Amino acid sequence: MESFSTVIRTASHQQHVAAETSSFMSDLLGGRLGVAAYARYTEQLWFVYEALESAAGRLAADPVAGPFVRSELLRLPALERDLAHLRGPRWRSRASALPATEAYADRVRECAERWPGGYVAHHYTRYLGDLSGGQIIRDRAEKTWGFARKGDGVRFYVFEDIANPAAFKRSYREHLDAVDADELERQRIVAECKRAFALSTAVFEALGEEFARSA
């Protein structure tokens, strides 16, 4: 019998690939877009992670979501430092969420308030992605726009408190496998993972329209 983490990974693979291979991300990582597009993308991430992490404290004691709430994963302080570097100290007063980003953040908040299993789905798609493919983005960003290695501008992708990412991801997947949920609830969580990737892809599409070949 397949583990739950394997079921999630397999079932959401197609949506995951669609998100990673969006034209915006391809152009961004291919160096065909300027640093302004990277800064705008980082700004959108802030709205999503604000929704994820503002609920973390409240969910820490929840039997389903609690095991996933880990302080070493928190990204907001790093994102804010990156945005200060990219946009200047007053970045917050000028920050704006795209409608697709608002929809994504609203769904995260809705799950955080009403459905811990759904929150886990969003948590998984974001943080395990950051620990994996996010490292490719960091490397490309450093090379393309000259950021200091693991420094301001790419700190979002640097997990200073996770010494062994591979071991951490294994542990995370073990928590997924141990989620106390019946088959129907597990199917709902899998569906929410797919929805999370679709929401992320919608943000990429909106960014793609905003930066339509500004290269």
C-alpha positions in Angstrom: 0.0 0.0 0.0 1.4 3.4 -1.0 2.2 5.9 1.7 0.0 9.0 1.9 3.0 11.2 1.1 3.6 9.2 -2.1 -0.1 9.4 -3.0 0.0 13.2 -2.7 3.2 13.5 -4.7 1.9 11.2 -7.5 -1.6 12.7 -7.6 -0.4 16.3 -7.8 2.6 15.7 -10.1 0.9 17.1 -13.2 -0.2 20.3 -11.4 3.3 20.7 -9.8 4.9 20.5 -13.3 2.5 23.0 -14.7 3.4 25.5 -11.9 7.1 25.0 -12.3 7.1 25.2 -16.1 4.9 28.3 -16.4 6.1 30.8 -19.1 6.7 33.4 -16.4 9.0 31.1 -14.4 10.7 29.9 -17.5 11.4 33.5 -18.6 12.4 34.6 -15.1 14.8 31.7 -14.6 16.1 32.0 -18.1 17.2 35.5 -17.5 14.7 37.0 -20.0 13.0 39.2 -17.4 14.6 41.9 -15.3 15.0 42.1 -11.5 11.7 44.1 -11.3 9.8 40.9 -12.2 11.7 38.9 -9.6 10.9 41.6 -7.0 7.2 41.6 -8.0 7.1 37.8 -7.6 8.8 38.0 -4.2 6.2 40.5 -3.2 3.4 38.1 -4.2 5.0 35.4 -2.1 4.8 37.7 0.9 1.0 37.8 0.8 0.8 34.1 0.6 3.2 33.4 3.4 1.6 36.1 5.6 -1.7 34.1 5.2 0.1 30.8 6.0 2.2 32.0 8.9 -0.3 34.3 10.6 -2.3 31.2 11.4 0.7 29.0 12.5 0.6 29.9 16.2 -3.1 29.2 16.4 -2.7 25.8 14.7 0.4 24.7 16.6 -1.8 22.7 19.1 -4.1 21.2 16.4 -3.8 17.4 16.2 -3.7 17.4 12.4 -1.9 20.7 11.5 0.2 21.0 14.6 3.0 18.6 13.7 3.8 20.6 10.6 4.0 24.0 12.3 7.8 24.3 12.7 9.6 27.5 13.5 12.6 26.6 11.3 10.3 26.8 8.3 9.0 30.3 8.9 9.7 32.6 5.9 8.2 36.0 6.6 11.2 37.6 8.3 13.5 36.5 5.4 10.9 37.7 2.8 10.7 41.1 4.5 14.4 41.4 4.5 14.5 40.5 0.8 11.8 43.0 -0.1 13.6 45.8 1.8 16.7 45.0 -0.3 14.7 44.7 -3.6 12.2 47.5 -3.1 13.6 49.8 -0.4 12.7 50.3 3.3 9.2 51.5 2.4 8.3 48.5 0.3 5.3 47.6 2.5 3.5 50.9 1.8 3.7 50.2 -2.0 3.1 46.4 -1.9 0.0 45.2 -3.8 -1.4 41.7 -4.3 -2.6 40.7 -7.7 -6.2 39.4 -7.8 -4.8 35.8 -8.3 -2.6 36.3 -5.2 -5.5 37.5 -3.2 -7.5 34.5 -4.2 -4.6 32.2 -3.2 -4.1 33.9 0.2 -7.8 33.9 0.9 -8.0 30.2 0.3 -5.1 29.6 2.7 -6.8 31.7 5.4 -10.1 29.8 4.8 -8.4 26.5 5.3 -6.5 27.7 8.4 -9.7 28.9 10.0 -12.0 26.0 9.1 -10.1 22.9 7.9 -6.7 21.9 9.3 -6.3 19.2 6.7 -6.6 21.8 3.9 -4.0 24.0 5.7 -1.6 21.0 5.7 -2.1 20.7 1.9 -1.1 24.3 1.4 1.8 24.0 3.9 3.1 21.0 2.1 3.0 22.4 -1.4 4.8 25.6 -0.3 7.5 24.6 2.1 8.6 21.4 0.6 8.7 23.2 -2.7 10.9 25.9 -1.2 13.3 23.3 0.2 13.5 21.6 -3.2 12.9 23.6 -6.4 13.3 26.8 -4.5 17.1 26.2 -4.3 17.2 26.3 -8.2 15.5 29.7 -8.1 18.0 31.0 -5.5 21.0 29.8 -7.6 19.6 31.4 -10.8 18.7 34.6 -9.0 22.2 34.9 -7.6 23.8 34.4 -11.0 21.3 36.5 -13.0 21.1 39.6 -10.7 24.2 39.4 -8.7 22.8 38.8 -5.3 25.4 37.7 -2.6 25.3 34.0 -2.2 22.5 33.2 0.3 22.3 37.0 1.0 19.8 39.8 0.8 17.5 39.3 -2.1 17.4 35.5 -1.8 17.1 34.9 1.9 13.6 33.5 1.4 15.3 30.4 -0.1 17.8 30.0 2.7 16.7 27.8 5.6 19.4 28.6 8.1 17.9 26.4 10.9 17.6 23.3 8.8 21.1 21.7 8.7 20.0 18.7 6.6 17.2 19.5 4.2 17.0 15.8 2.9 16.5 14.5 6.4 14.0 17.3 7.2 11.9 16.4 4.1 11.9 12.7 5.1 10.7 13.7 8.6 8.0 15.9 7.0 6.8 13.1 4.8 6.6 10.8 7.8 4.3 13.3 9.5 2.1 13.3 6.3 2.0 9.5 6.4 0.9 9.7 10.0 -2.0 12.2 9.5 -5.0 11.0 11.4 -7.6 11.0 8.6 -9.9 8.5 7.0 -9.7 7.7 3.2 -12.3 10.4 2.3 -10.5 13.1 4.2 -7.2 12.0 2.6 -8.8 12.3 -0.8 -9.9 15.9 0.1 -6.4 16.8 1.2 -5.0 15.5 -2.1 -7.5 17.5 -4.0 -6.5 20.6 -2.0 -2.9 20.0 -2.9 -3.9 20.1 -6.6 -5.9 23.3 -5.9 -2.9 24.9 -4.2 -0.7 24.2 -7.3 -3.5 25.6 -9.5 -3.7 28.8 -7.4 0.1 29.2 -7.6 0.0 28.7 -11.4 -2.7 31.4 -11.6 -0.3 33.8 -9.9 2.4 32.9 -12.4 0.0 33.5 -15.3 -1.0 36.9 -13.9 2.7 37.9 -13.4 3.3 36.7 -17.0 0.7 39.0 -18.3 2.1 41.9 -16.2 5.6 41.3 -17.5 4.7 40.1 -21.0 8.1 40.0 -22.6 9.4 43.1 -20.9 12.8 41.6 -21.6 
